[in-house]
Amino acid sequence: MDLENQARIKDLAEKYGTEDLIVVLGGAEAEASGLAAETVSQGDPTFAGPLAGVSLGLKAYHIFELKDEIDEAVYDEQISMMEMVLDVDEIVNEVKTYRG
């Protein structure tokens, strides 16, 4: 997760609190998605960004997990192609690792 996104998420958490805030990820690789989920949950493990040492405790979900919550036409147009070519289970399982 880049430093700008870390700063945005930190600012939103400070402004609105963390109780009703989630992070929706869309990474194509399980490892990168897991790293992003870890960053918003436990803090930046690389200690390079605004969330270094900051445990927000946010829950992260991959967009694939939210399929039933999204208008079917929008999902089909924007996401379904990637669902066909990526290892959805691996990505989702990696992201779930960081939800308590």
N, C-alpha and C positions, 0 to 999 in steps of 0.2 A: 504494500500500500504506500503510495507516494506521500511525501511530506505535506503537500497541500491538502490532500484528502484527510490526513490525520488531523490537521489543524481545523478543517471544517467540522469534522465529527466532534472534536473536543469542544469547539465553540457551541455547537448545537446542544451537546450534553450539558454544558454550563448554563446555557440559556433556558432550556426546556426541562432539564433533569433527565435521568436515565430510566425512570420507571416505565414510561410508555414509548421509549425510543428503541427502534431496531435498525439494523444495518442490512441492506439488501446487496448481495454481491453478485457479480456476473462473470467472474473469471473462468477462463477456459481450461485451466489446469488445477488439479486437486491441491497440489502443494501451495501454489500462490493463493488460492482461495482459503486454505487453512491458515496460512500466515496472516492474511487479512482478518480472518475471524479471531485469531489469537490476539492480534493487535488491538482490536476494539473491545475485546473481552478482558484480557489480562495485561495489556500494555505492549508496546513495541519491543519484541524480543531482540531486535538489532541495536536498540538504544540509540537510534539515529534521528528519531523524529519527535514531534510534540507529544506523542503518547509514550515516550520512553519513561518507564517507571510509573506510568499512570494507568491504573486498573479501573476502567470505566464500568466493567461488568455488563456491557451491552451484549445482547443476543444478535448473532448474525445468521442470516438465512441466505442460501443461494437462490437465485431466481427460479431455478428448476423446482424448488420445494414449494413455491407459491403458485404453481400452475393453476390450481383450482380457484385461486383468488383473483385471477386476471381474466379479463374479457377474452373469450376464446379466439376471436378474430385477431385481436392484438397479439396474443401469444403466438398464434400460427404465423402471423406476418413477421414478427420481430425475433422470436426465440426458437421456434420449432425446428428450424434447419440445424441449429447448433445442437439441439437435443439429439438429433439423429447421428451426429458425427463425434460427439464427445462421450467420455465415460461418465455418465450422469451419476451412477451409484458411487463411484470412487470420489467424485467431487462432493457430493452431498454428504457422504460419510465423513470426509475430512472436515467439512464445515461443522457438522454436528458434534465433532469431538470437543469443540470449545464452547458448547452450550451446556450449562450446568443443570 
